[in-house]
Amino acid sequence: MIKTIIFDLDDTLIWDEKSVNAAFHNTCSIAEEKYGVAPSLLEEKVRLHARELYASYDTYSFTKKIGINPFEGLWGEFDDEGESFRELRKLAPSYQNEAWTRGLKEIGVDDASLVEEMSNKFPEERKNNPFVFEDTFEVLEKVKENYQLLLLTNGSPSLQQTKLRITPQLKDYFEYVVISGDFGSGKPDPNIFDHALELGSANKDEAIMVGDNLHTDILGATRAGIKSVWINRKLKESTNIKPSYEIERLEELLTILPQI
């Protein structure tokens, strides 16, 4: 019998992908107004250069371990404890500037003032667009009475707490919030799952992990010996990573739980 539900945050409860897309569109539209460039083309180029730059830094292995992606790097401040976060904090302004500089130059725009404007605009737009899936609160409201709820998310503590702060009603549903940057490693490391269960004094045989990412949420739960539910909203092909259950919408969780 399931007593504890561990939820992922990004693209499981909050629609981070949509938030990032909106931030890119609104930011790139500035260049469209000034130079007539297509926002979609600029976004494509900035995303490409952001990924390449991000992977070139000495901090890359740390960001992979914690689970911080290149587009979080475009708006994160990384005001967190520890030497690795201090390095990220120092690096972030130049990374953000360079990603926009390279993206603009590739489409023929060389404008330092525009780069500064867009580097500042993107974080504002990401914070101003905190999307949540339409069934998130309905599901949380229905499961909160009968299950212990834990939140287990990869990322920078300051960044993940910002996401929760701009969606203020979300955090109150959870007894504990575990962030990989606080723990020292992220999903799929089974140790962070064990840590979350220890905080909640929960038994892994009575717990289930709910998440959208096969390679972090589902693989990590499998390694930790915890049942899992994969939210496959995009109907992706399954891999050799096998969840215990697969759903297309979060609300389907309500029909699965009584059966376990």
Secondary structure, DSSP 8 states (H G I E B T S, - for coil): ---EEEE--BTTTB-HHHHHHHHHHHHHHHHHHHH---HHHHHHHHHHHHHHHHHHSTTHHHHHHHT--HHHHTT-----SSHHHHHHHHHHHHHHHHHHHHHHHHTT---HHHHHHHHHHHHHHHHT---B-TTHHHHHHHHTTTSEEEEEE-S-HHHHHHHHHTSTTSGGG-SEEEEHHHHTS-TT-HHHHHHHHHHTT--GGGEEEEES-IIIIIHHHHHHT-EEEEE-TT-----S---SEEESSGGGHHHHGGG-
